[in-house]
């Protein structure tokens, strides 16, 4: 199954490079250590997905399992880096962009980190059930699409993107279409399985949170408290 999955992961990497080029890939060596750490770990994870899917498609299973064990080191480091970036953003001066969107971005980042950790654990728990394992692993890559696509749309001045929030909505709509396409593919090839159903529900709930989180007082207070730690 998924003989060309590595090609889709390469596409995801290219989207990430395009979206994060101004803030990371185009400033290697100039960005701060925390974001350098996070960007490096995220890139390593995407490269691992590419390599692992290629190895499985070409039946290099021994090497696939060997590299898979490295994820036990890469994933904790990625999660730590995510929390460090989240804390750094919320602990900065609450003005301008951070004051306007800090709570929203903090909520989206935190839920994405937690979902990444959960879906990775599910992939490991189902490592001997390849249909589930592959889908849980693929789910981790879709988490980068909303932030990367939103930045890419702003950078390329898409005509329907008139503000940061409109870019976020457009990015989530695009991600929801991707997950829906994965579900349609499943329905045509053996039946729908729960990883993509859960992923779609999560993505839609995150999208809805864009509308409601800025007005939740206790969430704003929690974001400020976390930043003050």
Order of alpha helices (4+ residues) and beta strands (2+ residues): alpha-alpha-alpha-alpha-alpha-alpha-alpha-alpha
